[in-house]
Amino acid sequence: MNPQSMMQFMNELNTFRTNHPKVAGFIGMVMKSGIPEGSVIEITVTKPGEEPVTTNMKVQQSDIEFMQALKNMNLQG
């Protein structure tokens, strides 16, 4: 990633953290305690006037390695 793109990404990440402090805090807390392989992450989206839609994923070793790479880039705050 080039430096300009990295700066733009970091600005957008900071905006997300400001706009959604509970979500950012939750993600930080969960990431600090670790998410072992085999854990299930579930996400539900409820659009106005529509029924909720839910999906989930079982964490694999490659997911853990990807998240570690993000942490090494100091993106997790």
Secondary structure, DSSP 8 states (H G I E B T S, - for coil): --HHHHHHHHHHHHHHHHH-HHHHHHHHHHHHH---TT-EEEEEE--TTS--EEEEEE--HHHHHHHHHHHHTT---
